[in-house]
Amino acid sequence: MTEKHLSSQFDSELGSVSTHVMEMGGLVESQIRQAIYSLLQFNVEAANEVNATETRVNAMEVDIDRELSSIIARRQPTARDLRLLIAISKTTANLERVGDEAAKIARMVISIIHSGDLRSLPAMELRMASDLASGLLRKALDAFARLDTTTALAILKEDDLIDQEFDGFVRKLITYMMEDPRMISPSLDLLFLAKAIERIGDHAKNIAELIIYIVKGADVRHTSMEQIESVVK
């Protein structure tokens, strides 16, 4: 078997795995949309749909990791290709965790609906943060499909906006609780929801860092923005 033929087989298998990752990403995106809708509308049907999807997302993560393990065992990839496969596995893990955060939101919404506290919760305050987080994940998936480091860098910068929204929201919740002790319990519920949304942004950021790792071969985790910009440029 010629080296070229082996290479074409590897590319084909890699393309198949990448397609499955994008399919998983699409499923996770739908989870986020449904979770945010269930939160803003206090819709129990949408929340239940998010939880039902979680099993499919978990199964896809297992299947993709099995594919990657098979490729590594059979192809014995070179250092660059191995780096790519490892990064794909980590990307899949981040997508699964985004699904977990969406499921957390859905479960909390169901709990709030059953408790009857939904009228006192200013859930619409979370719309901006949720739009930023879901938009960031969408950009991360698009950048992953194109291995676009410029967009990945932009995502890392935009994640700061979500952190700022979260910090501002926490300050508002503290004000609510100080002004009315009856708001303490629902405010803590809302804080839980806000943290889940913020974590979605963090996972999008992780995927962006992995894109840079794949293309540039540099691990940019826990480094300054100036250093990351230097790597990308």
C-alpha positions in Angstrom: 0.0 0.0 0.0 1.5 3.3 -1.1 2.2 6.2 1.3 -0.2 8.4 -0.8 -3.0 5.9 -0.4 -2.4 5.7 3.4 -2.5 9.5 3.5 -5.8 9.7 1.6 -7.3 7.1 3.9 -6.2 9.1 6.9 -7.7 12.3 5.4 -11.0 10.5 4.7 -11.2 9.2 8.3 -10.2 12.6 9.7 -12.9 14.2 7.5 -15.5 11.8 8.9 -14.6 12.6 12.5 -14.7 16.3 11.8 -18.1 16.0 10.3 -19.3 14.1 13.4 -17.8 16.8 15.7 -19.8 19.5 13.7 -22.9 17.4 14.0 -22.4 17.2 17.7 -21.8 21.0 17.8 -25.1 21.6 16.0 -26.9 19.4 18.5 -25.3 21.3 21.5 -26.3 24.6 19.8 -29.9 23.5 19.7 -29.6 22.5 23.4 -28.5 26.0 24.3 -31.3 27.7 22.2 -33.9 25.5 23.9 -32.4 26.0 27.4 -32.4 29.8 27.0 -35.9 29.8 25.6 -37.1 27.7 28.5 -35.4 30.2 30.9 -36.8 33.4 29.3 -40.3 31.9 28.8 -40.3 29.5 31.7 -41.3 26.8 29.3 -41.2 23.3 30.8 -41.6 21.5 27.4 -38.5 23.2 26.1 -36.6 22.4 29.3 -37.6 18.7 29.0 -36.4 18.7 25.4 -32.9 19.9 26.5 -32.6 17.1 29.0 -33.8 14.5 26.4 -31.1 15.7 24.0 -28.3 15.3 26.7 -28.2 11.5 26.2 -27.6 11.9 22.5 -24.8 14.4 23.1 -23.1 12.1 25.6 -23.3 9.2 23.2 -21.8 11.2 20.4 -18.8 12.1 22.6 -18.2 8.4 23.3 -18.5 7.5 19.6 -16.1 10.2 18.4 -13.5 9.3 21.0 -13.8 5.7 19.8 -13.2 6.8 16.3 -10.2 8.8 17.3 -8.7 5.9 19.3 -9.2 3.6 16.3 -7.4 6.1 14.0 -4.5 6.5 16.4 -4.1 2.7 16.9 -4.2 1.9 13.1 -2.5 4.9 11.6 0.1 5.7 14.2 0.0 9.4 13.2 3.0 11.7 13.1 3.4 14.4 15.8 1.4 17.1 13.9 -1.5 14.7 13.1 -1.5 13.4 16.6 -1.8 17.0 17.9 -4.8 17.4 15.7 -6.5 14.3 16.9 -5.9 15.2 20.5 -7.3 18.7 20.0 -10.4 17.2 18.3 -11.0 15.0 21.3 -10.6 18.0 23.7 -13.0 20.0 21.5 -15.6 17.2 21.8 -15.2 17.2 25.5 -15.8 20.9 25.7 -18.9 20.5 23.6 -20.2 17.8 25.9 -19.7 20.1 28.9 -21.6 22.9 27.1 -24.4 20.4 26.8 -24.1 19.7 30.5 -24.5 23.5 31.2 -27.5 23.7 29.0 -29.0 20.7 30.9 -28.3 22.4 34.2 -30.2 25.5 33.1 -33.1 23.3 32.0 -33.2 21.4 35.3 -33.1 24.6 37.2 -35.9 26.1 35.1 -38.1 23.0 35.8 -37.3 23.4 39.5 -38.2 27.1 39.5 -41.5 26.4 37.7 -42.5 23.7 40.1 -41.6 26.0 43.1 -43.8 28.8 41.8 -41.0 31.4 42.2 -40.9 32.4 38.5 -42.8 35.6 38.9 -40.2 37.1 41.2 -37.2 36.2 38.9 -35.9 39.0 36.6 -34.7 36.3 34.1 -34.8 38.7 31.2 -31.7 40.3 32.7 -29.8 37.3 31.4 -30.7 37.8 27.8 -27.6 39.7 26.9 -25.2 37.2 28.5 -27.0 34.3 26.9 -26.9 35.9 23.4 -23.2 36.5 23.8 -22.5 33.0 25.0 -24.5 31.2 22.3 -23.0 33.5 19.6 -19.5 32.8 20.9 -20.0 29.0 20.6 -21.4 29.4 17.1 -18.3 31.4 16.1 -16.1 28.8 17.7 -17.7 26.0 15.7 -17.4 28.0 12.5 -13.7 28.7 13.2 -13.1 25.1 14.0 -14.5 24.0 10.7 -12.2 26.4 8.9 -9.3 26.2 11.4 -9.5 30.0 11.4 -7.0 31.4 14.0 -8.1 35.0 13.4 -11.6 34.3 14.4 -10.3 32.2 17.3 -8.3 35.2 18.6 -11.4 37.4 18.3 -13.4 34.8 20.4 -10.8 35.0 23.2 -11.2 38.7 23.3 -15.0 38.6 23.2 -15.1 36.1 26.2 -14.2 39.1 28.4 -17.6 40.7 27.5 -19.4 37.7 28.9 -17.3 37.9 32.1 -18.2 41.6 32.4 -21.9 40.8 31.9 -21.7 38.2 34.6 -19.9 40.5 37.1 -22.5 43.2 36.4 -25.3 40.8 36.9 -23.9 39.5 40.2 -23.8 43.1 41.5 -27.5 43.6 40.5 -28.4 40.4 42.3 -26.6 41.6 45.5 -28.6 44.8 45.3 -31.9 42.9 44.9 -31.1 40.7 48.0 -30.1 43.7 50.1 -33.3 45.6 49.3 -35.6 42.7 49.8 -34.6 39.6 51.8 -37.4 37.7 50.0 -35.3 37.9 46.9 -32.4 35.9 48.4 -33.6 32.5 47.4 -34.7 33.3 43.8 -31.6 35.5 43.3 -29.4 32.5 44.2 -31.3 30.4 41.6 -30.6 33.1 39.1 -27.0 33.3 40.0 -26.7 29.5 39.3 -28.2 30.1 35.9 -25.9 33.0 35.2 -22.9 30.9 36.1 -24.0 28.2 33.7 -24.3 30.7 30.9 -20.8 32.1 31.7 -19.4 28.6 31.6 -20.7 28.1 28.1 -18.6 31.1 27.0 -15.6 29.6 28.8 -16.0 26.4 26.8 -16.2 28.4 23.5 -13.0 30.1 24.6 -11.4 26.7 25.2 -12.3 25.6 21.7 -10.8 28.8 20.3 -7.5 28.0 22.1 -7.5 24.5 20.7 -7.9 25.9 17.1 -4.7 27.9 17.7 -3.0 24.8 19.1 -3.9 22.8 16.0 -2.8 25.4 13.5 0.2 27.0 15.2 1.3 24.1 17.5 1.4 26.5 20.5 -0.5 25.9 23.8 -1.9 29.3 24.5 -3.8 28.4 27.7 -3.1 30.6 30.7 -1.1 33.1 28.6 -1.6 36.8 28.1 -3.5 38.2 25.2 -0.3 39.9 23.9 1.4 36.5 23.7 -1.5 34.9 22.0 -1.7 37.7 19.4 2.0 37.2 18.8 1.5 33.4 18.2 -1.5 34.0 15.8 0.3 36.7 13.8 
